[in-house]
Structures are given as C-alpha cells and as structure tokens.
Amino acid sequence: MWDISTGMFRSEGPVTLNKGHEGSISSCQFSQDGSLLVSGSYDQTAAVWDADSCILKLSLKGHMDWVCGVDISADMKWILSGSRDKTVRLWNIEDSDNIPLVMENKRSMGLKIVKCGTCGKPFSISQLEDPSEFKVCVFCRLHKGRPLSHMTSIATDEDVPEM
C-alpha cells in the first residue's frame, strides 16, 4: 500500500476498514483530496469512509445486486454507484441525515435527531447527551469556526418532520 501524501511505500502495514461490508469489495475510489474513500461491494451496498480515521461514515443501501462501480464528485457531495441490477444511483451525501433509512437507523442505535439552529437540517446526538448543549450541527460550527457554546436555539426530535 502506498502513502499518497508522501509517495512512499507504507512501512507500518496495510490499513483495515472494518465492519463496512458483509461481502467482498468490488470497487473503490478516493475523493480528490484523499479524505474520503467510497467502496462498493458484493453485499449490494456502497460505503463512505473517513480515510484518515478508517471509520465508516455512511452505508448506502438500495441496489438489488452487487455494486460494481463507485465514484465521488469533486465537491464530495455526491456518490455515484453502478450495480449489476442495471441501475445507477446518485446519492446526495451532503444531506444524508434527510434519507429516511439513515434517520431510522440512527434512532434504532439510540441517537436523538435534533434540528440545527443555523441551517435547519436534522443531525444526530447520543440519547445520553443533553440536546440543549448541541444547538448547531458540526457543518455549521466548522463553517463559522465558532465553538459550541456560542450557539443558540434548538429543535428536538418532535420538530423534525417524518419522512
């Protein structure tokens, strides 16, 4: 395996991405900046990984046969997947919390869905966390470069429309 940041062979061995697919990987693609990796599998899913931490960010389900090709847009907002089921799917990962299956999976994992006080989009927090402390999604916090304590207004799970 090669380290793309240095152009040298990795001396510490391969990186393993665990618990993302139940079947063999059939395709993969890095984002242009190398921060995300998208993989397609014989288990009929595509997966989006954080390349630095090797953590699964999102699993995309919907194909009826194995995913034979994947790609990611230059702005990292869209994933394209092609399958042997003769379909091509375009996934908007920027708004992944608006996908009903993603929202239901997060609820079943014990996460609360709250609405961002800045952009109005839903985002998830742990059931153990106090929703009054999390008023703005991570994207708005990063965009504004402000710490969590300066944020105002919060909406709870009941304010997020069912999809």
N, C-alpha and C positions, 0 to 999 in steps of 0.2 A: 504494500500500500504506500502511496506517495503522499507527502505533505504538500498541498498546493500552495501554501503560504511561503514555503522556503524552496520548493522544487527538489527537495531531497527525500530519499527513502526514509520512511518512519522506522526508527530503531526500537521503539517500545512495543512493537507488535500490532496486530490488527485491532480495530475498534469493533465491538459487537453492539448491534442495535437490537435490544431485547423486547419481546412482547408486543411487537407491532403487527406481525402477520402470523397466521396459522399454517401457511403453506410456503413453498419456495418462492423466492423473489424472481420475478421475470424481467423487471426493468427498473432503472433508477436514473435520477437526474438531479444535479446540484443547481441551486439558484446561481445567478451570475456572480453574486458576492460571496458565495460559498457558505452562507449562514444557514440555509435550509437544504434538506435532501428530501426528494419525493421518491417513493418506491411503489411499484406495482407488483402484485402477487397472484399466484395461482389460487389463492383463497378468495378471489373476486373483489379485493379491496385495494385502494391506494392509501398510502400513509405519508404524512408530512412530519419530518423530524427536525429538531434543532440540531444542526451539525456539530456545534461546539460541545453541547452537553450530552448528545446522543439520546435525547429524551423524545418520545413520541408526543407530538403536539396535537395531531388530529388524524383520525381514521375515517376515510371516505368510503361509504358503503352504498351500493346501488346497482353495480354491474351483476349480470346473471351468469357470467363465465369469467375465466381468468383475465386479469388486466395485463395486456401485452406491451403497453407503452404509456409513458407518463412524461409530462413536461411542466415547467413552471414559467409564468410570464416574467418579463424583466422587472416589473414593479412589485413582484411577489404577491399579487392579489388574486391570481387565478391559477388553477391547476387544470391541466388537460389530461384526460385518461382515455385510452382506447382499449377495447376489450374484444375477445373472441365472440362475444354475444352480438357483434356487429353494430355496436353503439360507440359513440364518442361522447364523453361527458365533460362539461366545462363547470368547474367548481369555483365559486367565489369564496375564498378562504378569509378574505378581509372581514366578511360578515358571517363567519362560521357560527357564532352564537345565535344567529337567526334561523339556522337549519333545525327544524322540529326534532329530528332524531338526536342531534347534538344536545339540544336543551333537555330532552327526556333522559338521555344517558347521564348528563351532569346531575340531574335531580336524583336519579337512582343511585348515584355514587355518594349521595349525601351533601350535595352542593346546593346553595341557595342561588337563585337568579335575581340579580338586582339591576336596576336601570341606572346608567351613568348620568350624573347630574349635569355634565357638559354636552355630550353628543346625543344622549337619549337612548343609546344602544344598550341591550342587556349584556351583563357579564356575570361570571360566577365567582362565589366565595364559599368557603367551608361553612357548614352548618354551625360549627363551633365559634366562628368569627362574628363579631358584632357588626351588623350592617351599617350602623351609624359611623363606624370608623372608615368604611370603604364607600366613598361617595362618588368617585370618579374612576373610570376604567384605566387600565395600565396604559393604553394607547394615548388617551388624553393627557395623563400625567407625564408620559415621556415627551409628547408633542409640546407641551407647555414648559417642561423642565421644572415643574413645581413639586414640592413634597406633598404627601398625602394630607397633612394637617391643614393646608390652606384651602381645601375643597369644601364646597357647600352643597346642600340639597341632596336628598336620596329618595329613591323609589324602591319599594320592596317587590317581592315575588308576585304579589297580588296585582301590581300595577303593570306587569309585563303581559302583553296580550298572548293568549294561547294560539298556537299555530297548528 
